[in-house]
Amino acid sequence: MNIRERIEHNENLILIPEAVHSRDSLGRERPEPLDDFRTCFMIDRDRIIHSKSFRRLKHKTQVYIRSTGDHYRTRLTHTLEVSQIARTIARGLAVNEDLVEAITLGHDIGHVAFAHNGEDILNQLLPGGFRHFEQSVRVLTRLERDGKGLNLTREVLDGVLKHSGLGGKVAVSSLEAQIAKYADKIAYVNHDIDDSIRAGMMDPGDVPQEFLDVLGPTHSRRIDTLVRDCVTATTAEIAQGNLLVRLSPAVGDALIGLRRFMFENIYLGPAQTREKDKAQFIISNLFEHYMSHEEELPTLYREIMAEEGRERAVADYIAGMTDDFATSVFQQIFIPGFTL
């Protein structure tokens, strides 16, 4: 018995039957020999962590554009917080922690610079629209490794594709993928409150007390409440034969209410609207420039243009840019005398 087989054997002893067991994976688009040390989901996790796209997340904005403080979340630190929350839930439920980790580490890898503002403008510019969860799968399957993709398992790609949204709007095929979906919302709703207060965009007293009474008065208490409640409520569902990750009604309603409060007062608030206009001005002008100067696209994107069209190639290139790189390229193209 090699190390991988020992790990898979231990999964059978530890994980609940409803979990995704590594040896039962649906496999990869391009079959590969089994590793003698790592399970398929451990390999996927490692491929994502070592990818260029994952490293670029450290310079992509989570909510605030051009934040000067050292302590605001970036897309990378958000991803790490989601992964930590999801792994704790997975361990509490005795499902596949390696699969959950791989999904969460890859879930936002297709996000655009300048937070959701970049996604919004690319959604307008790209025929057929642009959605970050679809772009994440595209990065993992088409763009990474100079166009070869990472060849991840179907379970990981399914979880990445379906992580967006809250509640039962999108069918998710595994408990692990559903955990990733909930962990994403638990993480960003709570850490965005923390960042909003730090940025002076809201005071601690602005958060509706009705939600704090249910979830807790502090960041750590709210995370603890949501994680514990998710494990308890989901365990009850599984005991009844339902493969459903959920929160209890009271806690779930409080999270939805807190999320709605953040959308109304922060995400769609006046300060973000001002920054949104600036970000979308940069991205829309870059898009227009590369549409008429395709010779400036890197080789991979010129190949994509030949296969899938100019708009698709330009959107892929711009979507991969970090905030700083997009700003620098904009300055190089449009500001006299500026060079990278």
Phi, psi and omega in degrees: 000119178277180186295317178300315180296324177295318178298315179296323176297317179295326176301318180297332180277329190258318187281150176289156181302331183283350179287162173276116178269136187304320183290347180258013181304148177286353173089192185245160177300319175251109183303142179230153174297147178292143177280148180271358184241319186243147172286169182299323182283330173295320177297316179300314178303314183293322179296321179293313182299324184269008181276155177296320182297324178294318180296326181292342180299336181293341180247021174249135185288141175276305178228311189267133182272128178057046175289131183270343181286155181279346193252004176285147177293143167252177177298330179287312181292327172301314181301319180292323177293318177300315182297319180295315179297315183295321180293324177295317177297316181299318180292322178295328180269350183063050172245184192283104183292326179294320178294315178300317181296317180297316180299312184291324179292333181260357193292330183247018187291345178260008181293150182271162173298163176063041176057213183286349177297321178294320178295320182299317183285324176294329177297329177280327187274329184271121176304130184091351176087167180228126178229130190296328181290325174290322179293326177300315177296320179297318177300315184288331184256336189236323192263325181294160181054048176055039175098356180271338183077172183266352179054056182278168178290157181295328181294320179292314181297323178297317180293320178296316183297325189251020183281343187279155179091173180220135182097201188262029184289327182240126180292128178241137194271348182224156174299321181299318179293322178294323177299316179300319180298314180289321181298325178301312182289320178301318182291305191287325179299320183280316182286337176288332172296314180301313181291325180294320177293317179298324181280355181077017181272348175201160176257156178306327181286351179284337181291126184305128184297330182299329178278324178293327178298329181272315190267330181126157186277344184237164179304309184294322179294321180294317178299314181299315180300313184292319180294312181298317181294321179298317180294316182294311182293321181289322177302319178296320178296315181297321179298334178266007177087013181257122177276072188224120172270131182202173171251161174294157183306315183294315182288320178297318178295323179294320178295316178298319179295319179294320177296317178297319177301318181292322178296315184289326189253338183240297186300322180250016182284171185297323181296317179291329178298319178297315179291327179300317180299319179295314182296317182289332175296316179296310185291320180294323178288323175297317179300312180297322180296310183288336175297331180251001178224057184297341179294343179273352178289144173300163187306314182304317185283334172291326175294318177297320179300319180293330184267323191233000177105158186293317182299317180298316181295316180294318178298318179298317182294312182292323180298332180279349183289144170278169178303311184294319182292318179299318179295318180293319178295319177301315180295320180297321183282319192249347182255120181301135175082359181268132176228152179289000000 
